Amino acid sequence: MAFKIYTKTGDLGNTSLIGGTKVPKCHMRIDAYGTVDELNSHIGLLGDYFVHPNTQATLREIQDRLFTVGASLACDPDKESLLKIPDLNERDIVFLEESIDAMNAVLPPMKSFVLPGGHIAVSTAHVARCVCRRSERCCVSMQVNGLFVEPLVIKYLNRLSDYLFVLGRFIALELKVAEVPWQPRV
């Protein structure tokens, strides 16, 4: 028998966390992992627009980690899960930092803020960065409101948004697209 994609259990606006706890679909935990899922989709789109061997492998690694983040956020922290959920670890943060450092080594120094744009891949990197920041805000909001969030999740999302910003600049360099500096009106 094939697995059905629809269960009809959410038709009344509720869903279950990993562990079985039922919550409304507007629950902060659902919003957080839904936003991480949205981020993962934008990163997939970015990988389709910017085909670069090292970057593609890095983006796939990030997408895998985002599934880990989503699974962590989808768990009821008060119940033992029967599923084996992978964990983030400090090495995942170091991986992003090393990737940022490698790109920064070839980028010209930033002398001003840059406007997103110039190429669809650059713009997509910035959209992903913004969704990543929103994911981070959702997790911080959960934490502030007394809901458990693994601290490494917030740290990972923070570093990932930095990575995506630098990646946008790196893509512009690789594609020979001029960065547009922000020139504030005074």
ZIGI-V196088 format. One record per pair of residues at least 24 apart in sequence whose C-alpha atoms are under 10 Angstrom apart, sorted by sequence separation. I is the first residue (numbers start at 1). J is the second residue. If there is no record, write none. Layout:
((I;J) (I;J))
//
This chain:
((39;63) (40;64) (65;89) (132;156) (133;157) (136;160) (40;65) (132;157) (133;158) (136;161) (37;63) (40;66) (132;158) (133;159) (135;161) (36;63) (39;66) (40;67) (65;92) (132;159) (133;160) (134;161) (129;157) (132;160) (133;161) (37;66) (129;158) (132;161) (133;162) (36;66) (37;67) (40;70) (62;92) (131;161) (132;162) (36;67) (61;92) (129;160) (130;161) (37;69) (128;160) (129;161) (132;164) (33;66) (36;69) (37;70) (62;95) (128;161) (129;162) (33;67) (36;70) (61;95) (62;96) (129;163) (130;164) (35;70) (126;161) (129;164) (130;165) (33;69) (34;70) (125;161) (128;164) (129;165) (32;69) (33;70) (36;73) (58;95) (127;164) (128;165) (129;166) (32;70) (33;71) (58;96) (125;163) (126;164) (127;165) (129;167) (33;72) (34;73) (125;164) (126;165) (129;168) (30;70) (33;73) (34;74) (124;164) (125;165) (126;166) (128;168) (29;70) (32;73) (33;74) (58;99) (125;166) (126;167) (127;168) (31;73) (32;74) (122;164) (125;167) (126;168) (29;72) (30;73) (31;74) (122;165) (125;168) (126;169) (29;73) (30;74) (55;99) (124;168) (125;169) (28;73) (29;74) (54;99) (122;167) (123;168) (29;75) (121;167) (122;168) (125;171) (29;76) (121;168) (122;169) (122;170) (123;171) (116;165) (119;168) (122;171) (123;172) (121;171) (122;172) (114;165) (117;168) (121;172) (122;173) (116;168) (119;171) (18;71) (116;169) (119;172) (122;175) (17;71) (18;72) (21;75) (22;76) (114;168) (118;172) (121;175) (18;73) (19;74) (20;75) (21;76) (114;169) (117;172) (122;177) (17;73) (18;74) (19;75) (20;76) (119;175) (17;74) (18;75) (19;76) (21;78) (118;175) (119;176) (122;179) (16;74) (17;75) (18;76) (19;77) (21;79) (118;176) (119;177) (16;75) (17;76) (18;77) (19;78) (20;79) (93;152) (100;159) (107;166) (110;169) (118;177) (119;178) (16;76) (17;77) (19;79) (20;80) (92;152) (93;153) (96;156) (100;160) (103;163) (117;177) (118;178) (119;179) (18;79) (19;80) (20;81) (108;169) (117;178) (118;179) (17;79) (18;80) (19;81) (88;150) (90;152) (93;155) (94;156) (97;159) (100;162) (101;163) (104;166) (107;169) (108;170) (117;179) (118;180) (18;81) (19;82) (87;150) (89;152) (93;156) (96;159) (97;160) (100;163) (103;166) (104;167) (107;170) (116;179) (117;180) (17;81) (18;82) (19;83) (88;152) (89;153) (92;156) (93;157) (95;159) (96;160) (99;163) (100;164) (103;167) (106;170) (115;179) (116;180) (18;83) (87;152) (88;153) (90;155) (93;158) (94;159) (96;161) (97;162) (98;163) (100;165) (101;166) (104;169) (107;172) (108;173) (114;179) (115;180) (116;181) (73;139) (87;153) (90;156) (93;159) (96;162) (97;163) (100;166) (103;169) (104;170) (107;173) (113;179) (114;180) (115;181) (116;182) (18;85) (89;156) (92;159) (93;160) (96;163) (99;166) (100;167) (103;170) (106;173) (107;174) (113;180) (114;181) (115;182) (88;156) (92;160) (96;164) (99;167) (102;170) (103;171) (112;180) (113;181) (114;182) (115;183) (50;119) (112;181) (113;182) (114;183) (49;119) (50;120) (51;121) (77;147) (78;148) (100;170) (103;173) (111;181) (112;182) (113;183) (49;120) (50;121) (76;147) (77;148) (110;181) (111;182) (112;183) (113;184) (49;121) (50;122) (76;148) (77;149) (48;121) (49;122) (75;148) (77;150) (46;120) (47;121) (50;124) (75;149) (46;121) (49;124) (50;125) (73;148) (45;121) (46;122) (49;125) (73;149) (46;123) (47;124) (72;149) (73;150) (46;124) (47;125) (72;150) (45;124) (46;125) (44;124) (45;125) (46;126) (69;149) (73;153) (43;124) (46;127) (69;150) (72;153) (42;124) (43;125) (46;128) (42;125) (45;128) (69;152) (70;153) (42;126) (43;127) (44;128) (69;153) (42;127) (43;128) (68;153) (69;154) (42;128) (43;129) (41;128) (42;129) (66;153) (69;156) (39;127) (40;128) (43;131) (65;153) (69;157) (39;128) (42;131) (43;132) (38;128) (39;129) (42;132) (66;156) (39;130) (40;131) (65;156) (66;157) (39;131) (40;132) (38;131) (39;132) (37;131) (38;132) (39;133) (36;131) (39;134) (35;131) (36;132) (39;135) (35;132) (36;133) (38;135) (35;133) (36;134) (37;135) (62;160) (35;134) (36;135) (35;135) (36;136) (34;135) (35;136) (32;134) (33;135) (36;138) (32;135) (35;138) (36;139) (31;135) (32;136) (34;138) (35;139) (32;137) (33;138) (59;164) (32;138) (33;139) (31;138) (32;139) (30;138) (31;139) (32;140) (29;138) (32;141) (28;138) (29;139) (32;142) (28;139) (31;142) (29;141) (55;167) (28;141) (29;142) (28;142) (27;142) (55;170) (55;171) (28;145) (29;147) (28;147) (29;148) (52;171) (29;149) (51;171) (36;157) (43;164) (50;171) (46;168) (52;174) (50;174) (50;175))
//
